[in-house]
Structures are given as structure tokens and as C-alpha cells.
Amino acid sequence: MTTVAAPGLSTTASALRRLYFVRFAFAIVWALVMFTTAEHLGPLAATLLVLYPLFDVAAAIVDARASRSTGSPTLLYLNVAISLIAAVGLAFAGASGIPAVLRVWGAWAVAAGLIQLIVGVTRRRMGGQWPMIISGGISVLAGGSFIVGASADNPVLTNAIGYAIPGAIFFLISAIRLGRAAKGN
């Protein structure tokens, strides 16, 4: 059900819709570029791995600013802090190899996924949030699999691509569903 009673919700939905389209495009482009370099942990792959949570920082800041009128942005600012820590952690983990990168990436996916899930639940009345709730839950599970996968005989970075693409699709679905809420219906 997508109903919006307050004008603040419609404005927030419109801003989130634009942000989710941008997040979709970024994740798809990131995954395509990462696919070309994911066979080993070279400078480009390491840079891309750090860039992803940094983009999440920027997106969370935009989201927090857009959402002030409809709720507390505290969890979004927590996500900013967690994603910044993840970016720094990934920069250092890159020097230690793929298993270390997967452990940091996994811990970040779990924490960011929990936040996404909770934020989505609190925004249900806005509409278009079920994809975000599902995506947050999947992120938690995927993060656990990255941590476990780090101990595999031959851990690979391509799992990160498999994380970005479904996330992109969920952002796209949510952006489309937010169209009604943005129009105030």
C-alpha cells in the first residue's frame, strides 16, 4: 500500500526516488568495472572496493538531509560512520589480501544491511520500502557469507559484484515504487 498523507512524505519520497536511481546506476557501473579487474587484488580493484562504501557515505548524507522532515536521521548518520570505517578498513585490508578484504566487506555488509532494514521498516508508510527492507536483510546474509568465504581455499572478489547487482536492482524497484509516493497519491 502506498499512501502519503503529509506533504513532507511526498517531498522526501521524491528526493529518495532520485537518490535511488543514482544508487542503481552507480552500483551497475561499479559492478561492470569491478568485473574487469576482480580476478586479483590490484590497485584498480582495491580503489573500487574503497569507493563503494565511500559512495554509500555520500548517499546516506543526501538521504539524511532529505529525510529530516519525516523522521530522525540518526541511523543514517550511523551508516555514514560505519561506511567511513569500512572504507578505511578496506584500504588497509587491501594490503593483506583478498581474505582480509572479504572480512571487512562482510562486516560492513552486515552492519549497513541492518541499518537499511531498520530504516526501511520505519519508512513503510511512505511506500516503496519493501525492496529496501528485503535488500537490507539480504545484505546481512551476504555479509555473513563474505566472512565465511574469506576462509575458503581460494577466496574471490567476484562475490562483491554479486552483492552490488542485486542491491542495484532493489534500489531501482524502490525508486519506481516511490513514484506514487512522490506524486502524493
TORZA-134077 format. One record per residue (C-alpha): residue in one letter; y, z, x. Coordinates in steps of 0.1 Angstrom, whole numbers. Layout:
<sites>
<aa A	north Y	up Z	east X>;
...
</sites>
This chain:
<sites>
<aa M	north 0	up 0	east 0>;
<aa T	north 34	up -10	east 14>;
<aa T	north 62	up 7	east -3>;
<aa V	north 96	up 17	east 12>;
<aa A	north 118	up 40	east -7>;
<aa A	north 146	up 47	east 17>;
<aa P	north 169	up 22	east 34>;
<aa G	north 162	up 39	east 68>;
<aa L	north 125	up 29	east 65>;
<aa S	north 134	up -7	east 59>;
<aa T	north 156	up -8	east 89>;
<aa T	north 130	up 9	east 111>;
<aa A	north 103	up -14	east 98>;
<aa S	north 124	up -44	east 107>;
<aa A	north 130	up -31	east 142>;
<aa L	north 94	up -22	east 147>;
<aa R	north 84	up -57	east 134>;
<aa R	north 104	up -74	east 161>;
<aa L	north 91	up -49	east 188>;
<aa Y	north 55	up -55	east 178>;
<aa F	north 59	up -93	east 180>;
<aa V	north 73	up -88	east 215>;
<aa R	north 45	up -65	east 224>;
<aa F	north 20	up -90	east 212>;
<aa A	north 35	up -118	east 233>;
<aa F	north 37	up -96	east 264>;
<aa A	north 1	up -85	east 261>;
<aa I	north -12	up -120	east 257>;
<aa V	north 8	up -134	east 286>;
<aa W	north -2	up -104	east 307>;
<aa A	north -39	up -109	east 299>;
<aa L	north -37	up -146	east 308>;
<aa V	north -21	up -139	east 342>;
<aa M	north -44	up -110	east 349>;
<aa F	north -74	up -132	east 341>;
<aa T	north -64	up -154	east 371>;
<aa T	north -64	up -125	east 395>;
<aa A	north -88	up -99	east 382>;
<aa E	north -117	up -107	east 405>;
<aa H	north -103	up -84	east 432>;
<aa L	north -75	up -59	east 435>;
<aa G	north -49	up -79	east 453>;
<aa P	north -11	up -75	east 453>;
<aa L	north -7	up -95	east 421>;
<aa A	north -34	up -76	east 402>;
<aa A	north -20	up -43	east 414>;
<aa T	north 15	up -53	east 403>;
<aa L	north 3	up -64	east 369>;
<aa L	north -16	up -31	east 364>;
<aa V	north 15	up -11	east 371>;
<aa L	north 37	up -34	east 350>;
<aa Y	north 16	up -29	east 318>;
<aa P	north 24	up 8	east 314>;
<aa L	north 60	up 2	east 325>;
<aa F	north 63	up -22	east 296>;
<aa D	north 49	up 5	east 274>;
<aa V	north 77	up 28	east 286>;
<aa A	north 103	up 3	east 276>;
<aa A	north 86	up -4	east 242>;
<aa A	north 84	up 34	east 235>;
<aa I	north 121	up 38	east 243>;
<aa V	north 130	up 10	east 219>;
<aa D	north 107	up 24	east 193>;
<aa A	north 121	up 59	east 196>;
<aa R	north 157	up 46	east 192>;
<aa A	north 147	up 25	east 162>;
<aa S	north 128	up 53	east 146>;
<aa R	north 153	up 82	east 148>;
<aa S	north 163	up 79	east 112>;
<aa T	north 127	up 81	east 99>;
<aa G	north 112	up 109	east 120>;
<aa S	north 111	up 127	east 152>;
<aa P	north 107	up 105	east 183>;
<aa T	north 92	up 134	east 203>;
<aa L	north 57	up 118	east 206>;
<aa L	north 73	up 85	east 217>;
<aa Y	north 91	up 103	east 245>;
<aa L	north 59	up 120	east 254>;
<aa N	north 44	up 85	east 256>;
<aa V	north 72	up 75	east 279>;
<aa A	north 64	up 103	east 303>;
<aa I	north 26	up 96	east 302>;
<aa S	north 32	up 59	east 308>;
<aa L	north 55	up 66	east 337>;
<aa I	north 29	up 89	east 352>;
<aa A	north 3	up 62	east 347>;
<aa A	north 24	up 35	east 364>;
<aa V	north 29	up 58	east 394>;
<aa G	north -8	up 68	east 394>;
<aa L	north -18	up 31	east 392>;
<aa A	north 4	up 23	east 422>;
<aa F	north -13	up 49	east 443>;
<aa A	north -48	up 42	east 429>;
<aa G	north -45	up 6	east 438>;
<aa A	north -47	up 16	east 475>;
<aa S	north -80	up 34	east 467>;
<aa G	north -98	up 6	east 449>;
<aa I	north -110	up -5	east 415>;
<aa P	north -128	up 27	east 406>;
<aa A	north -96	up 48	east 411>;
<aa V	north -76	up 22	east 391>;
<aa L	north -101	up 23	east 362>;
<aa R	north -100	up 61	east 361>;
<aa V	north -62	up 62	east 359>;
<aa W	north -61	up 33	east 335>;
<aa G	north -87	up 50	east 313>;
<aa A	north -69	up 84	east 313>;
<aa W	north -37	up 66	east 303>;
<aa A	north -55	up 46	east 275>;
<aa V	north -69	up 79	east 261>;
<aa A	north -35	up 97	east 261>;
<aa A	north -15	up 67	east 249>;
<aa G	north -41	up 59	east 223>;
<aa L	north -40	up 94	east 209>;
<aa I	north -2	up 92	east 206>;
<aa Q	north -4	up 58	east 190>;
<aa L	north -29	up 70	east 165>;
<aa I	north -8	up 101	east 155>;
<aa V	north 24	up 81	east 153>;
<aa G	north 7	up 56	east 131>;
<aa V	north -6	up 83	east 108>;
<aa T	north 29	up 98	east 105>;
<aa R	north 43	up 64	east 96>;
<aa R	north 18	up 54	east 69>;
<aa R	north 44	up 55	east 41>;
<aa M	north 63	up 27	east 60>;
<aa G	north 33	up 4	east 56>;
<aa G	north 18	up -19	east 83>;
<aa Q	north 4	up 11	east 103>;
<aa W	north -33	up 9	east 97>;
<aa P	north -36	up -16	east 126>;
<aa M	north -18	up 8	east 148>;
<aa I	north -40	up 37	east 137>;
<aa I	north -71	up 17	east 144>;
<aa S	north -58	up 4	east 177>;
<aa G	north -50	up 40	east 188>;
<aa G	north -85	up 51	east 180>;
<aa I	north -100	up 21	east 199>;
<aa S	north -77	up 28	east 228>;
<aa V	north -91	up 63	east 231>;
<aa L	north -127	up 50	east 231>;
<aa A	north -118	up 22	east 255>;
<aa G	north -102	up 47	east 279>;
<aa G	north -133	up 67	east 280>;
<aa S	north -153	up 35	east 287>;
<aa F	north -130	up 27	east 316>;
<aa I	north -135	up 62	east 331>;
<aa V	north -173	up 58	east 328>;
<aa G	north -172	up 22	east 340>;
<aa A	north -154	up 34	east 372>;
<aa S	north -187	up 48	east 383>;
<aa A	north -207	up 16	east 378>;
<aa D	north -223	up -2	east 408>;
<aa N	north -198	up -30	east 406>;
<aa P	north -167	up -19	east 386>;
<aa V	north -144	up -48	east 375>;
<aa L	north -108	up -51	east 364>;
<aa T	north -115	up -77	east 337>;
<aa N	north -121	up -47	east 313>;
<aa A	north -84	up -42	east 314>;
<aa I	north -80	up -77	east 299>;
<aa G	north -104	up -67	east 272>;
<aa Y	north -81	up -38	east 264>;
<aa A	north -49	up -58	east 263>;
<aa I	north -61	up -86	east 240>;
<aa P	north -73	up -65	east 210>;
<aa G	north -42	up -44	east 214>;
<aa A	north -21	up -76	east 212>;
<aa I	north -39	up -87	east 180>;
<aa F	north -33	up -53	east 164>;
<aa F	north 4	up -55	east 172>;
<aa L	north 5	up -89	east 157>;
<aa I	north -12	up -78	east 125>;
<aa S	north 10	up -48	east 122>;
<aa A	north 41	up -69	east 127>;
<aa I	north 31	up -93	east 100>;
<aa R	north 23	up -64	east 76>;
<aa L	north 56	up -48	east 83>;
<aa G	north 73	up -79	east 69>;
<aa R	north 72	up -65	east 34>;
<aa A	north 85	up -31	east 45>;
<aa A	north 113	up -47	east 65>;
<aa K	north 124	up -65	east 33>;
<aa G	north 124	up -32	east 14>;
<aa N	north 96	up -40	east -10>;
</sites>
